[in-house]
Amino acid sequence: MGCVAWSLTVWGRAYCDAGYDAGGRFELNFLLPLVVGAEALVGLVARAIGRRLVPRAPTAVRASLSTLLVVVATVWLAWWFFATRGALDGYPSDSGLCPVSNVQPSWPEWIPV
């Protein structure tokens, strides 16, 4: 999920050409291992919390709760990273393909950024 979040962020910046100059690419490349590590850590912590919440439940319930928490936590973190680093609101866009908010037209409107 960390690689997906990072790729989505890079794609968003490159498409709108907002913050994709040399400094922006350096920032994103610097953040790649941090994002991947953070996503892995969040997933492990969510799994541990899910297993601790229902210690005496059947195995299927414990596994499904852990899985649900991992998915929700990692997707939320990926969405937050894209919203804060991938769509730079108000940053001058050079491509002319995006509005001032730098959210790509292909982004679903029902997912807030």
Phi and psi in degrees as GROMACS dihedral restraints (atoms count N, CA, C in turn):
[ dihedral_restraints ]
;  ai    aj    ak    al  type     phi  dphi    fc
    3     4     5     6     1   -63.1    20    10
    4     5     6     7     1   -41.1    20    10
    6     7     8     9     1   -67.6    20    10
    7     8     9    10     1   -36.2    20    10
    9    10    11    12     1   -65.0    20    10
   10    11    12    13     1   -45.4    20    10
   12    13    14    15     1   -61.8    20    10
   13    14    15    16     1   -43.7    20    10
   15    16    17    18     1   -65.6    20    10
   16    17    18    19     1   -43.7    20    10
   18    19    20    21     1   -63.2    20    10
   19    20    21    22     1   -41.6    20    10
   21    22    23    24     1   -62.0    20    10
   22    23    24    25     1   -40.4    20    10
   24    25    26    27     1   -66.8    20    10
   25    26    27    28     1   -44.2    20    10
   27    28    29    30     1   -64.4    20    10
   28    29    30    31     1   -43.3    20    10
   30    31    32    33     1   -60.9    20    10
   31    32    33    34     1   -42.8    20    10
   33    34    35    36     1   -62.3    20    10
   34    35    36    37     1   -44.8    20    10
   36    37    38    39     1   -67.4    20    10
   37    38    39    40     1   -40.6    20    10
   39    40    41    42     1   -68.6    20    10
   40    41    42    43     1   -38.9    20    10
   42    43    44    45     1   -64.0    20    10
   43    44    45    46     1   -45.7    20    10
   45    46    47    48     1   -85.2    20    10
   46    47    48    49     1   -11.3    20    10
   48    49    50    51     1    54.7    20    10
   49    50    51    52     1    42.3    20    10
   51    52    53    54     1  -115.7    20    10
   52    53    54    55     1   114.1    20    10
   54    55    56    57     1    72.7    20    10
   55    56    57    58     1    26.4    20    10
   57    58    59    60     1  -110.6    20    10
   58    59    60    61     1    23.5    20    10
   60    61    62    63     1   -76.1    20    10
   61    62    63    64     1  -171.1    20    10
   63    64    65    66     1   -59.4    20    10
   64    65    66    67     1   -41.2    20    10
   66    67    68    69     1   -67.1    20    10
   67    68    69    70     1   -37.6    20    10
   69    70    71    72     1   -67.7    20    10
   70    71    72    73     1   -40.1    20    10
   72    73    74    75     1   -67.0    20    10
   73    74    75    76     1   -38.4    20    10
   75    76    77    78     1   -62.3    20    10
   76    77    78    79     1   -43.8    20    10
   78    79    80    81     1   -59.5    20    10
   79    80    81    82     1   -47.2    20    10
   81    82    83    84     1   -66.5    20    10
   82    83    84    85     1   -38.9    20    10
   84    85    86    87     1   -67.5    20    10
   85    86    87    88     1   -35.5    20    10
   87    88    89    90     1   -66.2    20    10
   88    89    90    91     1   -36.3    20    10
   90    91    92    93     1   -79.0    20    10
   91    92    93    94     1   -15.9    20    10
   93    94    95    96     1   -54.1    20    10
   94    95    96    97     1   -56.0    20    10
   96    97    98    99     1   -66.1    20    10
   97    98    99   100     1   -30.3    20    10
   99   100   101   102     1   -67.4    20    10
  100   101   102   103     1   -41.4    20    10
  102   103   104   105     1   -67.5    20    10
  103   104   105   106     1   -44.2    20    10
  105   106   107   108     1   -62.9    20    10
  106   107   108   109     1   -44.4    20    10
  108   109   110   111     1   -65.0    20    10
  109   110   111   112     1   -41.0    20    10
  111   112   113   114     1   -65.0    20    10
  112   113   114   115     1   -41.9    20    10
  114   115   116   117     1   -63.3    20    10
  115   116   117   118     1   -41.2    20    10
  117   118   119   120     1   -65.0    20    10
  118   119   120   121     1   -43.0    20    10
  120   121   122   123     1   -64.6    20    10
  121   122   123   124     1   -43.7    20    10
  123   124   125   126     1   -62.1    20    10
  124   125   126   127     1   -40.9    20    10
  126   127   128   129     1   -63.3    20    10
  127   128   129   130     1   -42.9    20    10
  129   130   131   132     1   -66.8    20    10
  130   131   132   133     1   -41.6    20    10
  132   133   134   135     1   -65.6    20    10
  133   134   135   136     1   -42.7    20    10
  135   136   137   138     1   -62.6    20    10
  136   137   138   139     1   -39.5    20    10
  138   139   140   141     1   -64.5    20    10
  139   140   141   142     1   -43.8    20    10
  141   142   143   144     1   -63.9    20    10
  142   143   144   145     1   -41.3    20    10
  144   145   146   147     1   -64.7    20    10
  145   146   147   148     1   -42.6    20    10
  147   148   149   150     1   -61.0    20    10
  148   149   150   151     1   -37.9    20    10
  150   151   152   153     1   -74.0    20    10
  151   152   153   154     1   -29.5    20    10
  153   154   155   156     1   -79.8    20    10
  154   155   156   157     1   -24.3    20    10
  156   157   158   159     1   -67.7    20    10
  157   158   159   160     1   -36.6    20    10
  159   160   161   162     1  -130.5    20    10
  160   161   162   163     1    73.5    20    10
  162   163   164   165     1   -70.2    20    10
  163   164   165   166     1   -26.5    20    10
  165   166   167   168     1  -103.5    20    10
  166   167   168   169     1     7.4    20    10
  168   169   170   171     1   -76.6    20    10
  169   170   171   172     1   161.5    20    10
  171   172   173   174     1   -59.3    20    10
  172   173   174   175     1   158.4    20    10
  174   175   176   177     1   -58.9    20    10
  175   176   177   178     1   -39.1    20    10
  177   178   179   180     1   -63.1    20    10
  178   179   180   181     1   -39.5    20    10
  180   181   182   183     1   -68.7    20    10
  181   182   183   184     1   -44.4    20    10
  183   184   185   186     1   -62.4    20    10
  184   185   186   187     1   -42.2    20    10
  186   187   188   189     1   -67.8    20    10
  187   188   189   190     1   -42.3    20    10
  189   190   191   192     1   -70.0    20    10
  190   191   192   193     1   -36.4    20    10
  192   193   194   195     1   -66.3    20    10
  193   194   195   196     1   -43.6    20    10
  195   196   197   198     1   -61.0    20    10
  196   197   198   199     1   -44.2    20    10
  198   199   200   201     1   -62.9    20    10
  199   200   201   202     1   -44.3    20    10
  201   202   203   204     1   -61.7    20    10
  202   203   204   205     1   -44.7    20    10
  204   205   206   207     1   -64.5    20    10
  205   206   207   208     1   -39.8    20    10
  207   208   209   210     1   -63.1    20    10
  208   209   210   211     1   -46.1    20    10
  210   211   212   213     1   -63.3    20    10
  211   212   213   214     1   -47.3    20    10
  213   214   215   216     1   -63.2    20    10
  214   215   216   217     1   -44.9    20    10
  216   217   218   219     1   -66.4    20    10
  217   218   219   220     1   -43.7    20    10
  219   220   221   222     1   -73.0    20    10
  220   221   222   223     1   -37.0    20    10
  222   223   224   225     1   -67.1    20    10
  223   224   225   226     1   -40.4    20    10
  225   226   227   228     1   -62.4    20    10
  226   227   228   229     1   -44.0    20    10
  228   229   230   231     1   -64.8    20    10
  229   230   231   232     1   -39.7    20    10
  231   232   233   234     1   -64.6    20    10
  232   233   234   235     1   -42.5    20    10
  234   235   236   237     1   -63.4    20    10
  235   236   237   238     1   -42.8    20    10
  237   238   239   240     1   -62.9    20    10
  238   239   240   241     1   -42.4    20    10
  240   241   242   243     1   -63.9    20    10
  241   242   243   244     1   -42.8    20    10
  243   244   245   246     1   -64.9    20    10
  244   245   246   247     1   -41.6    20    10
  246   247   248   249     1   -66.2    20    10
  247   248   249   250     1   -33.3    20    10
  249   250   251   252     1   -92.4    20    10
  250   251   252   253     1   -33.7    20    10
  252   253   254   255     1  -110.2    20    10
  253   254   255   256     1   -21.2    20    10
  255   256   257   258     1   -92.8    20    10
  256   257   258   259     1   -30.3    20    10
  258   259   260   261     1  -117.7    20    10
  259   260   261   262     1    88.9    20    10
  261   262   263   264     1   -80.5    20    10
  262   263   264   265     1    97.1    20    10
  264   265   266   267     1   -63.2    20    10
  265   266   267   268     1   126.6    20    10
  267   268   269   270     1    83.7    20    10
  268   269   270   271     1    -6.1    20    10
  270   271   272   273     1   -73.6    20    10
  271   272   273   274     1   136.8    20    10
  273   274   275   276     1   -62.2    20    10
  274   275   276   277     1   124.2    20    10
  276   277   278   279     1   -97.9    20    10
  277   278   279   280     1   129.1    20    10
  279   280   281   282     1   -93.7    20    10
  280   281   282   283     1   -17.7    20    10
  282   283   284   285     1   -79.0    20    10
  283   284   285   286     1   -27.4    20    10
  285   286   287   288     1    77.9    20    10
  286   287   288   289     1     5.0    20    10
  288   289   290   291     1   -90.8    20    10
  289   290   291   292     1   -13.7    20    10
  291   292   293   294     1  -122.7    20    10
  292   293   294   295     1   155.1    20    10
  294   295   296   297     1   -74.0    20    10
  295   296   297   298     1  -176.2    20    10
  297   298   299   300     1   -61.6    20    10
  298   299   300   301     1   -28.9    20    10
  300   301   302   303     1   -72.4    20    10
  301   302   303   304     1   -10.5    20    10
  303   304   305   306     1    59.2    20    10
  304   305   306   307     1    31.3    20    10
  306   307   308   309     1   -99.8    20    10
  307   308   309   310     1   126.7    20    10
  309   310   311   312     1   -61.8    20    10
  310   311   312   313     1   146.1    20    10
  312   313   314   315     1   -61.5    20    10
  313   314   315   316     1   -24.2    20    10
  315   316   317   318     1   -79.5    20    10
  316   317   318   319     1    -9.5    20    10
  318   319   320   321     1   -70.8    20    10
  319   320   321   322     1   131.1    20    10
  321   322   323   324     1   -62.2    20    10
  322   323   324   325     1   133.3    20    10
  324   325   326   327     1   -68.8    20    10
  325   326   327   328     1   -22.8    20    10
  327   328   329   330     1   -79.4    20    10
  328   329   330   331     1    -6.7    20    10
  330   331   332   333     1  -103.8    20    10
  331   332   333   334     1   113.2    20    10
  333   334   335   336     1   -70.5    20    10
  334   335   336   337     1   146.7    20    10
